[in-house]
Amino acid sequence: METSISNKDKKTFVRWFLKRFDLKRRECVWILNYIIGDDDLLNHVHFVEDAHYCPRAIVISTTESNGIPFRFYKGNIMTADAEKSFHDLRMNNEEAMYIQLNFPKQPPTEQYLAVLEENPFMPSYMQISSEDKQVAQKMLSKSVYEFQHSKLLQQIDAALDNGDKEQFFELTAALQQLEAELAQS
């Protein structure tokens, strides 16, 4: 799998991550530091979600997350032994390695989004199609419009009740702008 994410961006992210979060297992700090210290290995590292679907993966969790502390997956083997994963990293640095980091991501940080890749091994039934994304976006836009429209109507009614002409004109202009934006989309 080719990636357009530079090693510099990956290193920046991992350093930011290690400064910001405490990990459930201290061996994970060693593993991440080892990875960013080896550019050949780092070329083959991909940060993804749901790494357990990947043929070779590591899952690392921070103390602030509910995730498992550590898991290493290779083929049909799964282990919580960090030494085995470290040995595998040293011996097979030409193989793709997928890393899932469990940490608070709400809202997602730009550092994380800069290195996050789509998981190529995600089962198709779990992937969101572009059509589904468009439908969801339309539903969200409609919901936001309806909320804003309703709120403006309430505020216009309140301005009329209070006899506030200036507020009334400002709100009706805002309502017209909102309706014009809807017509353009």
C-alpha positions as CSV (number, residue, x, y, z in Angstrom):
1,M,0.0,0.0,0.0
2,E,1.5,3.3,-1.1
3,T,1.0,6.3,1.1
4,S,1.2,10.0,0.5
5,I,1.8,10.7,4.2
6,S,5.4,11.7,4.8
7,N,7.6,10.3,7.5
8,K,8.0,13.8,8.8
9,D,4.2,14.1,9.4
10,K,4.2,10.6,11.1
11,K,7.1,11.6,13.4
12,T,5.4,14.9,14.2
13,F,2.2,13.1,15.1
14,V,3.8,10.4,17.2
15,R,5.9,12.9,19.2
16,W,2.7,15.0,19.7
17,F,0.9,11.9,20.8
18,L,3.6,10.8,23.3
19,K,3.8,14.3,24.8
20,R,0.0,14.6,25.2
21,F,-1.0,11.1,26.4
22,D,0.0,8.5,29.0
23,L,-0.1,5.0,27.7
24,K,-1.5,2.0,29.5
25,R,1.6,0.0,28.9
26,R,5.1,1.6,29.0
27,E,6.4,-0.8,26.4
28,C,4.2,1.0,23.9
29,V,6.3,4.2,24.3
30,W,9.4,2.2,23.4
31,I,7.7,0.7,20.4
32,L,6.5,4.0,19.1
33,N,9.9,5.6,19.7
34,Y,11.6,2.7,17.9
35,I,9.2,3.1,14.9
36,I,9.9,6.9,14.5
37,G,13.6,6.2,14.8
38,D,13.7,3.9,11.8
39,D,12.7,5.7,8.5
40,D,12.6,2.4,6.5
41,L,10.1,1.0,9.0
42,L,8.2,4.2,9.2
43,N,7.6,4.1,5.4
44,H,5.6,1.0,6.0
45,V,3.6,2.2,9.0
46,H,-0.1,3.2,8.5
47,F,-2.3,4.8,11.2
48,V,-5.8,3.3,10.8
49,E,-9.0,2.6,12.7
50,D,-10.1,-1.0,13.3
51,A,-6.6,-2.3,12.9
52,H,-7.6,-5.8,14.0
53,Y,-8.8,-6.4,10.5
54,C,-5.3,-5.9,9.1
55,P,-2.9,-8.8,8.5
56,R,-0.2,-7.2,10.7
57,A,-1.2,-4.6,13.3
58,I,-0.7,-3.1,16.7
59,V,-3.3,-1.6,18.9
60,I,-2.2,0.8,21.6
61,S,-4.4,2.6,24.2
62,T,-4.0,5.6,26.4
63,T,-5.0,5.7,30.0
64,E,-7.9,8.0,29.0
65,S,-9.4,5.5,26.7
66,N,-11.5,2.4,27.3
67,G,-9.5,0.3,24.7
68,I,-7.4,-2.7,25.4
69,P,-4.0,-1.7,26.6
70,F,-2.0,-3.4,23.8
71,R,-2.5,-6.0,21.1
72,F,-0.3,-7.3,18.3
73,Y,-1.9,-9.1,15.4
74,K,-0.1,-11.1,12.7
75,G,-2.0,-13.4,10.5
76,N,-4.2,-15.5,12.8
77,I,-2.0,-14.8,15.8
78,M,-3.0,-12.2,18.5
79,T,-0.9,-11.5,21.5
80,A,-0.6,-9.0,24.3
81,D,3.2,-9.6,24.5
82,A,4.9,-6.4,23.5
83,E,8.3,-8.1,23.1
84,K,6.9,-10.3,20.3
85,S,5.7,-7.3,18.4
86,F,9.0,-5.5,19.0
87,H,10.9,-8.5,17.7
88,D,8.6,-8.7,14.6
89,L,9.1,-5.0,13.9
90,R,12.9,-5.4,13.9
91,M,12.9,-8.5,11.8
92,N,10.2,-7.5,9.2
93,N,10.6,-3.8,8.7
94,E,9.6,-4.1,5.0
95,E,6.1,-5.4,5.7
96,A,3.2,-3.0,6.1
97,M,2.3,-2.4,9.8
98,Y,-1.1,-0.9,10.7
99,I,-1.3,0.9,14.0
100,Q,-4.5,1.8,15.8
101,L,-4.2,4.3,18.6
102,N,-7.1,4.5,21.1
103,F,-7.2,7.9,22.6
104,P,-9.8,10.7,23.1
105,K,-10.5,11.9,19.5
106,Q,-13.5,14.1,20.0
107,P,-13.1,16.4,18.1
108,P,-10.4,14.8,15.9
109,T,-7.2,16.8,16.1
110,E,-5.5,18.0,12.9
111,Q,-2.4,16.1,13.9
112,Y,-4.3,12.9,13.9
113,L,-6.2,13.6,10.7
114,A,-2.9,14.4,9.0
115,V,-1.7,10.8,9.4
116,L,-5.0,8.8,9.5
117,E,-5.5,6.5,6.5
118,E,-8.4,4.5,5.3
119,N,-8.2,0.9,6.4
120,P,-7.8,-1.2,3.2
121,F,-8.8,-4.4,5.1
122,M,-12.1,-3.1,6.5
123,P,-14.9,-5.4,5.5
124,S,-17.1,-4.0,2.7
125,Y,-20.3,-4.3,4.8
126,M,-18.7,-1.9,7.3
127,Q,-17.6,0.7,4.8
128,I,-19.7,3.8,4.1
129,S,-20.4,4.2,0.4
130,S,-20.1,7.7,-1.2
131,E,-23.9,7.6,-1.9
132,D,-24.6,7.0,1.8
133,K,-22.2,9.9,2.7
134,Q,-24.1,12.2,0.3
135,V,-27.5,11.1,1.7
136,A,-26.2,11.7,5.3
137,Q,-24.8,15.1,4.3
138,K,-28.2,16.1,2.7
139,M,-30.1,15.0,5.8
140,L,-27.7,17.0,8.1
141,S,-27.9,20.1,5.9
142,K,-31.7,19.9,5.9
143,S,-31.9,19.4,9.7
144,V,-29.6,22.4,10.3
145,Y,-31.6,24.5,7.9
146,E,-34.9,23.6,9.6
147,F,-33.5,24.4,13.0
148,Q,-32.1,27.7,11.9
149,H,-35.4,28.6,10.1
150,S,-37.5,27.7,13.1
151,K,-35.2,29.7,15.4
152,L,-35.4,32.8,13.2
153,L,-39.2,32.6,13.0
154,Q,-39.4,32.4,16.8
155,Q,-37.1,35.4,17.1
156,I,-39.1,37.3,14.5
157,D,-42.3,36.6,16.4
158,A,-40.6,37.9,19.6
159,A,-39.4,41.0,17.9
160,L,-42.9,41.7,16.6
161,D,-44.4,41.1,20.1
162,N,-41.8,43.5,21.6
163,G,-42.4,46.1,18.8
164,D,-38.6,46.1,18.0
165,K,-38.6,47.2,14.3
166,E,-34.8,47.1,14.1
167,Q,-34.5,43.6,15.4
168,F,-37.4,42.6,13.1
169,F,-35.7,43.9,10.0
170,E,-32.4,42.3,10.9
171,L,-34.0,38.9,11.5
172,T,-36.1,39.0,8.4
173,A,-33.0,39.8,6.4
174,A,-31.2,36.9,8.0
175,L,-34.2,34.7,7.2
176,Q,-34.2,35.8,3.5
177,Q,-30.4,35.1,3.4
178,L,-31.0,31.6,4.8
179,E,-33.7,30.9,2.2
180,A,-31.5,32.2,-0.6
181,E,-28.7,29.9,0.5
182,L,-31.1,27.0,0.4
183,A,-32.2,27.9,-3.1
184,Q,-28.6,28.0,-4.3
185,S,-27.7,24.6,-2.9
